[in-house]
C-alpha cells in the first residue's frame, strides 16, 4: 500500500479494506471525543489567558464586540417591531377618518 497525500493506492482488496476500516475507526473516535475536546479548548483558553496577557485582552475584546453586536441586533429588532406598530397605528388612523 502506498499513500500520496490524500490518496492511497493498494495492490489488493484486503489492503484497501484495512485502510478504509482504519479511517472509519479514526472518524468514529473523533466523533466520540468531541465533548472531551470542547472541554479541552475551554481549559486551554483559560490557561492561555493566565499565561499570556495579550491573549487575555484579545479574548476580552472579542467577547465585548460579540456582546455589543448582540445588543445592536436586539435594538434593531425592537426598532423593527416599533416601526410595524407605528405603521399599523397610522393605517388604522387613516382608515377611521
C-alpha positions in Angstrom: 0.0 0.0 0.0 1.2 3.5 -0.9 -0.1 6.8 0.4 0.3 10.1 -1.6 -1.2 13.0 0.3 -4.9 12.3 0.4 -4.7 9.3 -2.0 -3.9 5.7 -1.1 -3.1 3.0 -3.6 -3.3 -0.6 -2.8 -2.2 -3.7 -4.7 -5.0 -5.8 -3.3 -8.6 -5.6 -1.9 -7.6 -6.6 1.6 -5.2 -3.7 1.9 -7.9 -1.2 0.8 -10.4 -2.8 3.3 -7.8 -2.4 6.1 -7.2 1.2 5.2 -10.9 2.2 4.9 -11.5 0.3 8.2 -8.8 2.4 9.9 -10.2 5.6 8.5 -13.7 4.6 9.8 -12.4 3.9 13.3 -10.5 7.2 13.3 -13.6 9.2 12.3 -15.7 7.4 14.9 -13.0 8.2 17.6 -13.1 11.8 16.6 -16.9 12.0 16.8 -16.9 10.2 20.2 -14.4 12.6 21.7 -16.0 15.9 20.6 -17.2 16.8 24.1 -13.7 16.0 25.6 -12.1 18.3 23.0 -14.6 21.1 23.6 -13.7 20.9 27.3 -10.0 20.9 26.5 -10.4 24.0 24.4 -12.1 25.8 27.3 -9.3 24.7 29.6 -6.5 25.6 27.1 -8.1 29.1 26.6 -8.1 29.7 30.4 -4.5 28.6 30.6 -3.5 30.9 27.8 -5.4 33.8 29.4 -3.3 33.2 32.5 0.0 32.9 30.8 -0.4 35.5 28.0 -1.9 38.9 28.9 -2.2 39.8 25.2 -4.3 36.7 24.5 -6.5 37.6 27.5 -7.1 41.1 26.2 -7.9 39.8 22.8 -10.4 37.4 24.2 -11.9 40.1 26.4 -12.1 42.4 23.3 -13.7 39.7 21.2 -16.3 39.0 23.9 -17.1 42.7 24.3 -17.6 43.0 20.5 -19.8 40.0 20.4 -21.9 41.4 23.3 -22.2 44.8 21.6 -23.2 43.1 18.3 -25.9 41.2 20.1 -27.2 44.3 21.8 -27.3 46.2 18.5 -29.2 43.3 16.9 -31.7 43.4 19.8 -32.1 47.2 19.4 -32.7 46.7 15.6 -35.3 44.1 16.3 -37.1 46.4 18.7 -37.0 49.3 16.2 -38.4 47.0 13.5 -41.2 45.9 15.8 -41.9 49.6 16.8 -42.0 50.6 13.1 -44.5 47.9 12.4 -46.7 49.1 15.3 -46.5 52.7 14.2 -47.4 51.7 10.6 -50.4 49.8 11.9 -51.4 52.7 14.1 -51.1 55.1 11.1 -53.1 52.8 8.8 -55.8 52.4 11.5 -55.9 56.2 12.0 -56.2 57.0 8.3 -59.0 54.4 7.7 -61.0 55.9 10.6 -61.0 59.4 9.2 
